[in-house]
Each structure stands twice: as structure tokens, then as C-alpha cells.
């Protein structure tokens, strides 16, 4: 599972939605969803089109 992220529209920094998923294909976000941003201290509306999965860290010599 990977962390579902969006980018803060003011700073461009990654912001966790608090959700985890294997794929964004099965996630439904309620219209008007709001997330509080710890980067700029503002609330941002977001949609699934804004989201992406955090790249997984890989360790040499291991496989998923």
C-alpha cells in the first residue's frame, strides 16, 4: 500500500490525504472534500484527479 498524496496549491509540497491504496482506480472522493494543509495552514478542496501515490522506497536485494 502507498500513501495517497496531493500537492499544496500554494507551496507545491506533497501533502498526505491520510489514505492508503494500491491503486487510485478504486478510490472515490466525495465532491467538496477538504484537507487541511500543514505546509500553508489553509484548507484545500481536492479531487481524485489531484491525487497520486507516494513512490515506494526500495531496498537493494528485496522485491515486492
N, C-alpha and C positions, 0 to 999 in steps of 0.2 A: 504494500500500500504506500501511496505517496501523499504528501501534504498538498492540498488544493490551495493555490495562491492566486492573488490578483496583484496588480501594481497600483500603488498610490498614484492618483492622477496628478497630484501636486509635486511629489518628490521623485516619482518613478521607481521607488523602492518596493521590493516584494513584501507582501502582506499576507499572512496566513488567514484563511477563512475559518479555520478550526475544523475543517472537514478533511477526511482522508478517503482516497479512492484508488482503484486500479486503473480506471478509465473515466474520462469525463462524459462518455456516451450515455451513462445511466444516471447521471445526476440531474435533478430538477431543482431549479432555484425559483422560489416564489417571486412573482413580479413585485417590485418595490423593495427587494431585500436590501438591507443596510448593514454596513460593517463599520465599526469604529476603528480608526487608524491610529496606531501608536506612533507613527512617524510624524504626522502633522496635527494630531489631536482633533481631527474633524471626522464626521460621518460621511461615508461614501456609498451611494447606491451601486449595486453590481448585478451582473447577469452572468450566466454560464459562458457566454461568448467572451467575457473578460478574463476568464479563469484559465489556468494552466497547471500542470502537475510539476511539483518540485523534482528536479532531476535527482535520481538516486545516486548516492555515493557508492562507488565500487571499491572493493578491497582486492588487491592483487592476489590471484590464486583462488578466488571464490567465484561462484556462478550463482545466478538466481535460480 
